[in-house]
Amino acid sequence: MFVTGADAAPTVGSVSPAAQETKTVRGTLPTGSPDFVYVPVEVPSGVREIKVAYTYDRPSVPAGTVGNALDIGIFDERGTELGGRGFRGWSGGARTEFFLRADDATPGYLPGPVREGTWHIALGPYTVSPQGLSYEITITLTYGEQGVAVPPPVYPPARAKGRGRAWYRGDCHLHSWYSDGRRTPAEIAALARAAGLDFINTSEHNTHASHAHWADVAGDDLLVMLGEEVTTRNGHVVALGTDPGTFVDWRYRARDNRFGEYARQIRRSGGLVVPAHPHATCIGCNWKFGFGEADAVEVWNGPFTPDDEVALAEWDGGLVAGVRSRSVSWLPAMGNSDAHRAPDVVGHPQTVVLAEDLSREAIQEGIRAGRSYVAESKNVSLAFTATGGEGEHAGIGERLEVAAGDAPVTVRLEATGAPRCVVRFVTDQGVLFTSAPLPVAGAGIVEWRTTPSYAAYVRTELRHETAVGPLPGALAAFTNPIFLGRA
């Protein structure tokens, strides 16, 4: 890395010329640069605000070759060590400038005192072209008295009014303007209510700066859980429902053997570990850490696409592997919108969870137990059960305990809001039953009879009609499995 620095003339603005100092740092990052490069900034005493602006070159590259993309954030005088003690904010590639001071900061950054010492601007060369990546950073230090510190944060409550034991709809992967989204928390909350959601989870990329900005939009009808999308170079993971103010570091790859440490941190902070879009095609998005530390997996992300189909197949293969090894544990599936901006639809898809109450703890327990299904919208509702010949009964995420492998079992799906969709019953052998299309009204009941010997589990898919070919249509909904027979 090649870096130069130059002091510039004081900037004249709303303060006296002597009250500001501007410095410019230039450098070039070659291909093969480290994932993160830290540019030191000496901050003298008496500084009240730091402002950073940056640019970088984007040369033309041959087809099939990556161009330049450079992320940015900042750490204060407490250092850049893993764990984030000095973390003060991250905007990735979403912004070209940011500021922070005691009383305010750019969304994605944490307000607080500007203390004397060596700060570091964190550069993340996401991709570097063959020509290298040349950048220029302009740092403006404004002197004066520290502003009045922001009041202690107020966080959304961990419980909403709810309906007691009921099915609750949620979207746990959303982005506001506190990372690379374009919507405010108020706009997201309004869209969540319009989508029929009962709960949401904040998941900004690599920052917890939004946590203190959701209390005003939560309410008796909307539970707002707090989290982060931990965006590493080897995949993304949603920290779902962590304690307020929890920051989870992201600066490692699978080869560093660090993920387990941070997965445990998520759980210690009251959250769930949910790998996101595991087969997404964007650089660094494909999940490389394995699923041994996961509490659930995001199988369906946004509009249903081929990478979701692959994720669904991989998840189903994991269910089969669990059956083969006679493992009691299994990995539940989720679906979330990953909505950033229009036209992204909040609540498409949404996870519908059977929970004892509308609280963080109850929703998390329902997700962890797999008592849930995924639907494309509030219009789709499912009731899926399995019944034994002697009255035994089980629902989604449960096990139907019947005495013998040849004991008769009836699985039953009641669906609404799925016009012309076909119902598929999927087992450890694959798809063993496909219904005729549901009527245009979208409601119907489909039953199928089997035994535990024939099907170790049954899960349900609702698929839209497909125009041609043998491939199934896009998902309208799917359930977690019901397991059959004794464990």
N, C-alpha and C positions, 0 to 999 in steps of 0.2 A: 504494500500500500504506500502511495506517495501522497504526502500532505504538506501544504504550506499554509501559513497564517499571516494576516496583515491587519494592522490597526488602521481603521478608517477615521476620517474626521468626525467629530461629534455630530450627532443627528439633531437637527432643529425641529421641534414639534410643539406639542402642547406644554412642554416643560422648557426650562432654560437650557441653552446649549450645553452647559457644563454638567447637566444632570443626566446625560446619556453618553454611552460609549458603544460603538459598533465595531465588531471584528468580523473579518471574513476568513473562512477556512476553505481551502480547495484541496482536492485529492483525487486520486484515480484508483479504483479497485480493479484488479485483474480477474480474469476467469479463474475459478478455484479459490476465491477469497473465502475467509471464514464466514460462518453463518451470521456472525455479529461482530461489528467493528465499533470500538468505543473511541470517540474523539473527546479529549479532555478540554474542559473549559474552566479557567481559573476565575472564581467569583470572589471579588474583594468584599470586605465588610461594607455595609451601607447600601447594598443593592436591594431594591424593592420588587423588581420585576425582571424576568428573563423572557425574551422573545427570540424565537428561532424560525428562520425561513430557509428553505433549501430548494435547489434545482439540480437536475442531472441530465446528461445527454441521452438521447434516444436515437442512435444511428440506425440506418437501414441494415437489415440482416437478411441472409438468404432464406428462402422458404424452408420451413422445418427447423429453423434455428431460433433459439430464444433470444429476445431482446432484453433491454435493461429495465429493471424494476427495483426500486429502492425504498424500503420501509424506514420509519424513523420513530424514536421515542427518546426519553431522557431519564437519567438517574441522578440523584443529588449527591451531596458530599459523603453520604454514608456508604457509597460504593456500588459496584455492579455485580457483586457475588450472587450466585444462584440462591433463590429464596426471596429475592426482591426487597430486601430491607431498604435499599435506596431508591426503589422504584417510584417515579413521579408521573409516569404517563406514557402512553403508546397510541399512535394513530396509524401505524402501518403505512400503507400508501394512500390513505384516504385524504390527507391534508398536505398542503405545501408549507404551512406555517402553524405555529402554536405559541402560546404564552402561558406563564403561570406566575402567580404572586399569592400573597397571604389570603386575599379576600376573593380570588376568582382564578379561573383557569379555562383554557380551551376544553370543550368536551373531549373526554378521553384522558384528560390530565387531572392531577390532584392539586387543588389549591393548598397553600401552606407557606410557612416562612421560607424566605430565600436566604439561606445561611452561607456564611463564608466557607470556602473550601474548593476542592476540585470536583466539579460536576462532570458528567459524561453524557454526550449525545450518543445515543445508540443507533447505529445504522445497520439495517438488515438487508444486504444485497440478495433479494429474493431470486432474481435471475440476472446474469451478467452476459452481455453480448461478447462475441469473439474480440471486438475492438477494445474491450474493457469498459468500465463505468466511471466517467468523470463527474464529479459533483462539486457543488459550491454551497457552503453553509454560511448564512449571515446571522450573527448573534448580536442582539442588542440588549445591553444591560442598562436599566433605568435606576438611578439612585434616588434615595429619599427614605422617608419613614415607612416602615412596614404598614400595610393596610390593616384594617380591623379584621381579625381572623374570622373565618366563617363560623357560625354557631355549630354546636355539636350536631352531627347528622341525625335526621329522623328517617327511620326505615319503615317500609310497609309492614303491617302486622303479619304474623305467621299463621293467622287463621282468619277466614271469612265466614259469613253467616252459614252458608251451606244448607243442605237438606237432610242432614243425618246420613245414614248409609244409603248411597246412591251412586249413579254413574255420573262422573264429572268429566267435562271436555277441556282439553288443554293443548297449548302449543309451547314447547319448551326450548325452542331454538329461534331467537328473534334478534334483530340488530337495529339499534337506534342511531342517532347522530353522535352517540358517545363512542362509536367505532366507525365502521364504514357504511352504516345505514344512512338514510336521509329523512327518517321520521323522528319526531319527538316522542318521548314517553306518552304524552297525552294523546297523540295521534295513534300510536300503537294500541293504547288501551281502548280507544273508541272503536278501532277496527276489530279488536278482540271481542268486545261486547257484541258488535254487529255479527261476528262469526259464530256467536253462541257459545263462546268459551267461558269457562268458570275459573280457569287458572292459566297463568303464563309464567315463563322463566326467562329472566334477562340473560343474555349470552353474548356480551361484547367480546371482540377479539382481544385477548391478552391485556385486559384492563378491567378493574372493578370500579372505575370512576363513576359509573352511572348509579351505583347502589343507593346513593343518598338522594336520588332524583325521582323515585318512583312512589313515594308515600302518598303524594297528592292524587295519584291516579288509581290507587287501589281502593277497594270499597267492599261493602257487604256482599256484592255480587261478583267480585273479581279478586282472586288471590294472586298476588304478585310475589313469586319466589325470585331469589337473587342468585346469580351464578356468573359464569364466564365461559367463553369458547376458547379453550387452551389450544392455540394454533401453532403447532410445532412444524418442523420441516418434514416430518414423517407421518402426518395425519392430525386431525382435529378431534378434540374430545370436549363434550359439554359437561361442565361441572354444574350439576342440577340441584338447586336449592341449598347452596352453601350458606353458612352464617354471614350476616351483613359485614361488609368490609374485607372479606376473604380474597386475597390475591394468590393466584396459582401461576408459578413460573412456567415458561414454555420454551426455554432456550436449551434444548437438548434434542438429540435424535435417538432412534431405537438402539443404535450401536453403543450409546453412552450408558445404557442400563440405569437410567434415571427415572423412567416413567413410573415404576412401582412406588417410588418415594412420594411422588406428587399425587398419584392415585390415592395413597393412604392419607395424604394431607386433605384431599377433598372429602374423604369419609370422616376424618377427625373433625372437619368443619361442618359436619351434618349434611353433606351432599352426596349425590349419586354420581358415578362415573359412567358416562354414556358416550362411547365412540360415535362420531358423527359421519354421515355420508361416507362409509368406509371404502366405497369404490368410485368416488368422485374422480373426474379426470383432470382437475386442475393440478398444477404442480404443487407437490407437498401435501395434497389433500387425501391421498390414498393411505389407508390405515395400515401401519407397519408394526405396531406394538403387540399384536396378539390380543386375545380377549380374556386372558386369565384374570385381569384386574377389573373387568367391566361388571357393572350391575345391570345394565341393559344395553341395547345397541339400536342406533337409529337406522332402521332398515329402509324407510321411505322418507326422502328429503325433497320437499317442494313438488312441483309437477312431476308425475311419474315418468321416468326415463329409463333407458337400458341399464344404466349403472345401478338404479334401484332394483331392477330385475335381478342383476347379478348379486346384489346384497341380500335380496330375499332368498335366493338359492343357497348362498353361503350360510345364512342363518339357519335355514332348514337343514342343511347338512350338519350343522352343529347340534341340532336336536337329535338327529339320527345317531351322531357320535355319542351323545349322552345316553341314549337308549342302549347302544351297543356295549358301552362300558358300565351300564347299570348305575350311572351317576344319578344321585338324587337332585343335584343342582342343575339348572339349565339357564340359558340367557334369554330373558324376555325381549321382545321387539317393541320399538316405538316408531312413530312417524311425526315429523315436525315440518314447518313451512320453510325455515331459514330465510324468512322474508327480510329484505333490506330496504326496498323502495318500490314505488309504483312501477310496473303493475304486479309486483309480488303480492300474493294473497295471504294475509294472516289467517291461520287456521286451515290452510290447505297444504298438507293434510293435518289432522288433529288426532291426538291420542285420547281415547275415552276410557277412564279408569274407574273401577269399582272401589270406592273408598268409604271408610267409616264416617268421614267428615271432610269438610273443605278446609283442610289445614295442610301445612307443609309436610308434617310428619305422616299424616294419613295418606296423602297423595303419593308420597315417596314409597310408602309401604305397599300401596296398590301396584305401583310400577315395578318395584323390586319383586313382588310375588307373581307378576305377569297377569294380574286380573285386569286385562285391558284389551282393547282392540283399536285399530286405526281406521279412520274414515276420511274420505276426501272432503267432507263438509258437514255442517250441522244437520243437513237434510237426511243423512244416512244414519240409521240406528239398527243395531243388531242385538239379538238375544240368542245365545248359543249354549246348548246344554247337552249332556250325555246322561242316559238313564239305563240302569241295569234291569234285569228281569225280575228282581225282587225289590224294586223300588229304590235302589241306590241312585244317587244323583250327584252330578258334578257340573261346575260351570267353568268358564274360561280361566286358565291358569291353575286348575285344580286336577286332582287325580280321582278317577272313578274306581273305587275299590270293589272289585268283584272277585269271587272266590276262585273261579276256574278260567283257564285261557280260552275255553270254548263257550263261556257264558255269553248270552246274547246281550248286545248293547245297541241302543237306538240313539243316534245323534240327531239333533233337531236345530235348525236355524230358522229364526223368524227375522225377516229383514223388511225395512221400510226405506223409502227414499232412494231406490236403486233401479230406476226404470230400464227395462231390457237387459239388465245385467244377468250373467249366468253365475250360478253358485258352484264352487268346486270344493270338495272335501279332500284334503291333502293329508297323507299319512307318511309313515316312515318308508313305505313302498313307493310313494309318489301320489299322483292324483288318481283316486280310485272311483270318483263319482263326479259327474258334471251334469247339472240340471239343464232343463230347457230354460230359455230366457224368462225372466220375471215379466209380469205384465207391464204395460206402459205406466200404470199407476204406481209402479215401483215397489209394491208390497207383496210378500209371499212367504210361505212356509215350506221348507224343504227338509225331508227326513231321509236317513240312510241307516241301514242296519249292518252291524259288523260284530266282531269279537276281539278281545285283547290279543289273541294269537295272530289274527289277521292284520290288526292295526295297533301298534304300540301307543300311538297318539293320533288324534284327529285335529286338524285346524281347518279354518274356513277362509276361502277367498271369494270375493265378489269381483267379477271382471266385466268391464264394458265390452260391448260387441266389437269384434275385429272385422275389418272389411274383407280381407283376403288372407290366404295362407294359413299355415298350421299354428302360428304363434298365438298365444292368448292375448286378449285385449288388455288395456291398462287397468290397473287396480282401481276399484271404487272403495274397497275396504278389505281388511283381513284381520283375523283374530290370532291371538296367542293360542297355543294348543290346549286341549284337554287330554291328559294321559289316561290310558286304560290299563286296568289290571294292577296287581300289587307291585310295589317298587322292588 
